[in-house]
Amino acid sequence: MSAIEIGKLHQSIVMHEAKFIKMRSHSYTVLVEDHKTERYVSYADKGTGFSMVAGTPFKPAEGLAANLAKGASAYKDIS
């Protein structure tokens, strides 16, 4: 993908960020599990809320709950 195509995708993600955040509270399986106001997810050997999957092993450290507005720097760790 070109830098322009990636930029357009990022713009679309940022425009729809509220929808993505709302999706965190919805279970997409037959099991309906929740953790306070968020979807319950497995993290290592335990379960927790979606936004709690964060910290040292993740880049950015905000993990799953990281802001969706990213620029080219979002790819520096995989280049």
C-alpha positions as CSV (number, residue, x, y, z in Angstrom):
1,M,0.0,0.0,0.0
2,S,1.1,3.5,-0.7
3,A,1.6,6.1,2.0
4,I,-1.5,7.9,0.6
5,E,-3.7,4.8,0.8
6,I,-2.6,4.1,4.4
7,G,-3.3,7.8,5.2
8,K,-6.8,7.5,3.8
9,L,-7.4,4.3,5.9
10,H,-6.2,6.1,9.0
11,Q,-8.5,9.0,8.3
12,S,-11.5,6.7,8.0
13,I,-10.6,4.9,11.3
14,V,-10.3,8.2,13.1
15,M,-13.6,9.4,11.7
16,H,-15.3,6.3,13.0
17,E,-13.5,6.0,16.3
18,A,-16.6,6.4,18.3
19,K,-18.1,3.3,16.6
20,F,-15.0,1.3,17.3
21,I,-15.1,2.3,21.0
22,K,-18.8,1.4,21.2
23,M,-17.9,-2.1,19.7
24,R,-15.8,-2.8,22.8
25,S,-18.9,-3.3,24.8
26,H,-20.4,-5.9,22.4
27,S,-19.7,-9.6,22.5
28,Y,-19.4,-11.2,19.1
29,T,-19.8,-14.8,20.4
30,V,-22.6,-16.8,21.7
31,L,-21.3,-16.2,25.2
32,V,-22.2,-12.8,26.6
33,E,-19.5,-11.8,29.0
34,D,-18.8,-8.3,30.3
35,H,-16.4,-6.6,32.6
36,K,-18.2,-3.5,34.0
37,T,-19.0,-1.5,30.8
38,E,-16.6,-3.3,28.5
39,R,-16.3,-6.6,26.7
40,Y,-14.6,-9.3,28.7
41,V,-11.4,-10.6,27.0
42,S,-8.7,-13.1,27.8
43,Y,-5.3,-11.7,28.6
44,A,-2.5,-14.2,29.3
45,D,-3.9,-16.6,31.9
46,K,-6.8,-14.4,33.2
47,G,-9.8,-12.4,31.9
48,T,-10.2,-8.7,32.1
49,G,-11.9,-5.7,30.5
50,F,-10.9,-4.7,26.9
51,S,-9.1,-1.5,27.8
52,M,-7.1,-3.3,30.5
53,V,-5.0,-5.2,27.9
54,A,-2.2,-2.7,28.0
55,G,1.2,-2.1,29.5
56,T,4.9,-3.0,28.9
57,P,4.5,-5.7,26.3
58,F,2.5,-3.5,24.0
59,K,3.4,-0.8,21.6
60,P,1.8,1.6,22.2
61,A,1.6,0.9,25.9
62,E,-2.2,1.7,25.8
63,G,-2.6,-1.6,24.1
64,L,-6.1,-2.4,22.8
65,A,-7.5,0.9,24.1
66,A,-4.9,3.0,22.3
67,N,-6.2,6.1,20.4
68,L,-6.9,5.1,16.8
69,A,-5.4,8.3,15.4
70,K,-2.0,7.2,14.2
71,G,0.5,8.5,11.8
72,A,3.5,6.9,10.1
73,S,5.1,6.4,13.5
74,A,2.6,3.7,14.2
75,Y,4.7,1.4,12.0
76,K,8.1,2.2,13.4
77,D,8.1,-1.0,15.6
78,I,7.4,-3.3,12.7
79,S,9.7,-1.8,10.1
